[in-house]
Amino acid sequence: MEEWTSADIIRKAKKLMIEKGHTYYQSRKLDRVPKEAVEEYSCYIKKLKQIRQKQTAPHYSGL
């Protein structure tokens, strides 16, 4: 399981906001993002973890 610092989460959320066209978040000095961006990013991470768990889950043939 990966661990993130708040700086990592903010960096990823800023990238998400920039991809959506909010160029304001390109500033290196800006260290704040809307909570919605953090929530969206954390939902993305949860879904990614679920997919990875399904891919690594053992498959039984039912025999």
N, C-alpha and C positions, 0 to 999 in steps of 0.2 A: 504494500500500500504506500502510495506516495504522500508526502507531507509538503505543504506549502506555507510560505510565510505570507503575511499580509501584503508585502511588497510584490510578491509573485502574483497574487490574486489581482491586485490593482493593475499591474502591468498587463495581464491578460485581458482584464475588463477594458482598459484603455484601448488595447488593440481591437477589441470587439466594437467599441464605439467609433473608432477611426474607420473600420471596415463598413460601418453603417453610414459613413459620410460626415461624421462630426469631427471635422479637422481641428477643432478647439483642443481636443485631447492629444494632439501631437506634441504639445509642449513638454519638454523634459522636466521642467520644474513643477508641473502640475501633478499632485499626488492624491487627487480626489476623483472619484467617479460616482455616478448615480448608483444608488443601492440596487436599482433594477438591473443594471449591467452586471453587478456582482451576482445577483440572484440568477440571471440568465446563464452566466458562466458556470455557476455551481450546479445548475440543472443539467447543463451539458456534460459536466464531469460525472455526475451521478449516472446519466444514461450511458456514457462511455464505459464506466465501471461495470454496469449491468451487462453490457454487450460482451465485455472481456470475460466476465464470470461465466456466461453462457457458453462461450467458445472454449473455455478450459474445463468445463464440467465434464465428468466422466460419462460416457455413453454406454448404456447397457443394452444388450441385444434382446433381453427378455427371455432368454433360454433358461 
